[in-house]
Amino acid sequence: MKNFFRFCSSLIISAIVMGSPFAQETFRNPAMEADSEFERAFARGRALARDGRVEESVREFRKAADLKKGPCAECFHHIGQVYHRAAMYKEAVIAFRQALETRSEKEAEISNALGVALYHQNDPKLFEEAAAAFRRAIEVSGDRLEKAHYNLGCALIRLGRETEGVAELKKYLELAPSAPDASQARAIMANPRLASEMLAIDFRAKSIAGDELSLEKFKGKVVLLDFWATWCKPCMFEMPEIKKLWKKYKSDRFIIIGISLDRSEQALRSYIEQEGIEWPQCFDSSGKIANLYDAHSLPYTVLIDHEGVVRGVRVRGGALSGKVGDLLKKIPKAGSNQ
């Protein structure tokens, strides 16, 4: 369960906040000697955050904030993002509020992140405050932060104001019709109940066989995303179990999509041929799909039901087989009104 919430929070961060907080670019501030110490602390905070070392990362960002000459909105913004990735939403809220107190130029982005942290506490008493943060993000950005409309729509639906919420989702689709989560917005508009669920982010890619792959293509099926690589020993250990799963459940209602983070496509192709792997495989050497799902520790599985809702992360073995079986039973039969 902890891994599931960690996945949810990291997924929201990558989808909602503009730009990755832990990208590899160097932070530069060509000022005095004191500033170089600030830069070193800030860079250490980013590196520790990438490694998932939450408290150490936060300590370095706080140190950087103390060294900064004047308020450091970036420091508290990053602290909020570190806590959010760790599903420590209350701590994230405090950090984002501290960032906003500095009157940052990124007020819209931080307000949006604050709203997300409030929303993800899943406390009905906080949904109104989250909605207010999303509205502030829209206002301050001059309506250029499209994702805030998506977030506001979900918050309003959770508040029982479906008409207003659907209108915000419609606005989002008008502003960002090709966004990765546009399909999520459409799904929630068609079924507002899904606003309370964690919907899988759609992607489009080609399998190594040349077939088009997307979650939209397999809508109505149970989908298992299996992130792996031939160089990953634990993945090789798990592969026989994935084979058993495919043999047991392969049908027009279940699909496995292998997403390989191999460095060599030839290594992937050779292994697939050698092992007789039948389900579609995508060569994700750039990590584009893996980044969407924060799948950086292999093997990594994401189980998605027929409505596109994430029902499990990093589930393996017998537990995974049982969950797949349960989800398949919940798919409405042809002609059913369910």
C-alpha positions in Angstrom: 0.0 0.0 0.0 2.9 2.4 0.8 4.3 1.8 -2.7 0.9 2.5 -4.2 0.6 5.9 -2.5 4.2 6.7 -3.4 3.4 6.0 -7.0 0.2 8.1 -6.8 2.1 11.1 -5.5 5.0 10.9 -7.9 2.6 10.4 -10.8 0.7 13.6 -9.8 4.0 15.5 -9.4 5.2 14.6 -12.9 1.8 15.3 -14.5 0.8 18.4 -12.6 3.8 20.4 -11.7 5.4 22.3 -14.6 8.7 20.6 -15.2 10.6 18.0 -13.2 11.9 19.3 -9.9 14.9 17.0 -10.1 16.0 17.3 -13.7 19.7 17.1 -14.3 20.4 20.8 -15.2 22.8 22.7 -13.0 21.6 25.4 -10.7 23.6 28.5 -11.5 23.9 31.7 -9.5 27.2 33.5 -10.4 27.3 35.7 -7.3 29.6 35.9 -4.3 31.5 33.1 -2.4 28.6 32.7 0.0 26.3 31.9 -2.9 28.6 29.0 -4.0 28.0 27.3 -0.7 24.3 27.8 -1.2 24.6 26.2 -4.7 26.4 23.2 -3.3 23.7 22.7 -0.6 20.9 23.1 -3.2 22.6 20.6 -5.6 23.1 18.1 -2.8 19.4 18.4 -2.0 18.4 17.7 -5.6 20.8 14.7 -5.8 19.5 13.2 -2.5 15.9 13.8 -3.7 16.6 11.8 -6.9 17.8 8.9 -4.7 14.7 9.0 -2.6 16.5 10.1 0.6 13.8 12.3 1.9 15.0 13.6 5.2 18.6 14.2 4.0 17.3 16.0 1.0 15.0 18.2 3.0 17.9 19.0 5.4 20.1 20.2 2.5 17.3 22.4 1.0 16.7 23.9 4.5 20.4 24.6 4.7 20.4 26.2 1.3 17.4 28.4 2.5 19.5 29.5 5.5 22.4 30.4 3.2 20.4 32.2 0.7 20.6 36.0 0.9 16.9 36.7 1.1 13.8 34.4 0.8 14.3 31.1 -1.1 11.1 30.1 -2.7 12.9 27.5 -4.7 14.2 25.8 -1.6 10.7 25.4 0.0 9.2 24.5 -3.4 11.6 21.6 -3.7 11.0 20.6 -0.1 7.3 20.4 -0.9 8.0 18.3 -3.9 10.3 15.9 -2.0 7.6 15.4 0.6 4.9 15.0 -2.0 6.8 12.3 -3.8 7.1 10.5 -0.4 3.3 10.8 0.1 3.9 13.1 3.1 1.2 15.4 2.0 0.8 17.4 5.3 4.5 18.2 5.3 4.3 19.1 1.6 1.4 21.6 2.3 3.5 23.4 5.0 6.5 23.7 2.6 4.4 25.0 -0.3 2.8 27.6 1.9 6.3 28.7 3.0 7.3 29.0 -0.6 4.2 31.1 -1.3 5.0 33.4 1.6 8.2 34.5 -0.3 6.1 36.0 -3.1 7.7 33.7 -5.6 7.6 34.4 -9.4 6.3 30.8 -9.6 3.2 31.5 -7.5 0.9 29.9 -10.0 2.9 26.7 -10.1 3.3 26.5 -6.4 -0.4 27.3 -5.8 -1.2 24.4 -8.1 1.1 22.1 -6.2 -0.4 23.2 -2.9 -3.8 22.3 -4.2 -2.6 18.9 -5.2 -1.1 18.2 -1.8 -4.3 19.3 -0.1 -6.4 17.2 -2.5 -4.3 14.1 -2.0 -5.0 14.0 1.8 -8.4 12.8 0.7 -10.1 14.8 3.4 -13.4 16.3 2.3 -12.8 19.2 4.6 -9.8 20.2 2.5 -11.3 19.9 -1.0 -12.6 23.5 -0.9 -9.2 24.8 0.1 -7.7 22.8 -2.7 -10.2 24.3 -5.2 -9.2 27.8 -4.0 -5.5 27.0 -4.6 -6.3 25.8 -8.1 -8.3 28.9 -8.9 -5.5 31.1 -7.7 -3.1 29.2 -10.0 -5.4 29.8 -12.9 -5.7 33.5 -12.0 -2.0 34.2 -11.4 -0.9 32.3 -14.5 -3.3 34.3 -16.7 -5.0 31.0 -17.6 -1.8 29.6 -19.0 -1.4 26.7 -16.4 -3.8 24.4 -18.1 -3.4 21.5 -15.7 -5.0 23.6 -12.9 -8.3 23.4 -14.8 -8.1 19.6 -14.7 -7.3 19.7 -10.9 -10.0 22.2 -10.2 -12.5 20.0 -12.1 -11.7 17.0 -10.0 -11.9 19.0 -6.7 -15.3 20.4 -7.7 -16.6 17.0 -8.5 -15.4 15.7 -5.1 -17.3 18.6 -3.6 -20.5 17.4 -5.3 -20.5 20.2 -7.8 -20.4 18.0 -10.9 -21.7 20.5 -13.5 -19.0 23.0 -12.5 -16.4 20.2 -12.4 -17.2 18.9 -15.8 -17.1 22.4 -17.2 -13.5 22.8 -15.9 -12.5 19.5 -17.4 -14.0 20.6 -20.7 -12.0 23.8 -20.5 -8.8 21.8 -19.8 -9.4 19.7 -23.0 -10.0 22.9 -25.0 -6.6 24.3 -23.8 -4.7 21.0 -23.9 -6.4 18.5 -26.2 -3.3 16.4 -26.8 -2.1 16.3 -23.1 -1.1 12.8 -21.9 -4.0 12.8 -19.5 -6.6 14.1 -21.9 -8.1 10.6 -22.0 -8.4 10.7 -18.2 -10.3 14.0 -18.4 -12.7 12.5 -20.9 -13.2 9.4 -18.8 -14.1 11.5 -15.7 -16.5 13.7 -17.8 -18.3 10.5 -18.9 -18.3 9.1 -15.4 -17.6 11.7 -12.6 -17.3 8.9 -10.1 -13.8 8.3 -11.5 -12.6 11.7 -10.1 -12.0 9.9 -6.8 -9.8 7.3 -8.5 -6.2 7.2 -9.6 -6.4 6.9 -13.4 -3.6 5.6 -15.4 -1.9 8.0 -17.7 -2.2 7.1 -21.4 0.8 6.9 -23.6 1.4 6.1 -27.3 4.3 4.0 -28.5 5.2 1.3 -31.0 5.9 -2.2 -30.0 9.2 -3.7 -31.4 6.9 -5.6 -33.8 5.7 -2.2 -35.1 2.2 -2.3 -33.6 0.7 0.8 -32.0 0.4 0.6 -28.3 -1.7 2.8 -26.0 -4.0 2.4 -23.0 -6.8 3.9 -25.0 -6.4 1.0 -27.5 -7.0 -1.5 -24.8 -9.8 0.3 -23.0 -12.2 -2.2 -21.5 -9.5 -4.8 -20.8 -7.4 -5.5 -17.7 -3.9 -4.2 -18.5 -0.6 -5.1 -16.8 2.3 -2.7 -17.5 5.5 -4.7 -16.8 8.6 -2.5 -16.6 11.7 -4.6 -16.9 15.1 -5.1 -18.6 17.3 -8.0 -19.6 20.2 -6.7 -17.5 17.9 -6.7 -14.4 18.5 -9.9 -12.4 15.3 -9.6 -10.3 13.4 -9.1 -13.6 14.9 -12.4 -14.9 13.8 -14.1 -11.7 10.3 -12.7 -12.0 9.9 -13.5 -15.8 8.7 -17.2 -15.2 5.9 -15.8 -13.1 4.9 -13.3 -15.7 4.9 -16.1 -18.3 2.6 -18.2 -16.0 0.3 -15.2 -15.6 0.0 -14.8 -19.4 -0.6 -18.5 -20.0 -3.3 -18.5 -17.3 -5.2 -15.3 -18.3 -4.4 -14.4 -21.9 -7.6 -13.5 -23.7 -9.4 -10.7 -25.4 -10.0 -9.2 -21.9 -6.4 -9.2 -20.6 -3.2 -7.9 -22.0 0.4 -7.5 -20.7 2.4 -4.7 -22.1 6.1 -5.2 -21.5 8.1 -1.9 -21.3 11.8 -2.6 -21.6 14.4 -0.2 -20.2 17.1 -2.1 -22.0 20.1 -0.3 -23.3 20.2 -2.4 -26.5 17.1 -3.2 -28.6 19.0 -6.2 -30.0 19.5 -7.6 -26.5 15.7 -7.2 -25.9 14.8 -8.9 -29.2 17.2 -11.8 -28.6 15.8 -12.5 -25.2 12.2 -12.3 -26.4 12.9 -14.8 -29.2 14.9 -17.1 -26.9 12.2 -17.1 -24.3 9.2 -17.2 -26.7 7.6 -14.2 -25.1 4.2 -13.5 -26.8 2.8 -10.3 -25.3 3.7 -6.9 -26.9 7.0 -5.3 -25.9 8.0 -1.6 -26.1 11.6 -0.5 -26.1 11.6 2.5 -23.8 15.3 3.2 -23.7 14.7 7.0 -23.2 12.6 6.2 -20.2 9.7 8.3 -21.5 7.0 5.9 -20.3 8.9 4.9 -17.2 9.0 8.5 -16.2 5.2 8.8 -16.4 4.9 6.0 -13.9 8.0 6.7 -11.8 9.2 3.2 -12.7 12.9 3.6 -11.9 13.4 0.5 -9.7 12.9 -2.7 -11.6 11.0 -4.9 -11.9 7.9 -2.6 -11.6 4.3 -3.5 -12.4 1.2 -1.4 -12.7 -2.1 -3.2 -12.8 -5.0 -1.3 -14.5 -8.7 -2.3 -14.5 -11.1 -2.1 -17.4 -12.0 1.5 -16.5 -8.4 2.7 -16.6 -8.1 2.8 -12.8 -4.8 1.8 -11.2 -5.5 -1.1 -8.9 -2.0 -2.1 -7.9 1.7 -1.2 -8.1 4.6 -3.6 -7.7 2.3 -6.5 -7.1 4.0 -9.8 -7.9 3.6 -13.6 -7.9 0.4 -15.2 -6.5 -0.9 -11.8 -5.3 -0.7 -10.5 -8.8 -2.4 -13.5 -10.3 -5.2 -13.2 -7.7 -5.7 -9.5 -8.4 -5.9 -10.1 -12.2 -8.5 -12.8 -11.7 -10.6 -10.6 -9.5 -10.5 -7.7 -11.9 -11.4 -9.9 -14.8 -14.5 -11.0 -13.0 -15.6 -7.3 -12.6 -15.6 -6.6 -16.4 -19.3 -6.3 -17.4 -20.5 -9.0 -19.7 -21.6 -8.1 -23.2 -25.1 -6.6 -23.1 -24.9 -5.8 -19.4 -26.0 -2.4 -18.2 -23.5 -2.3 -15.4 
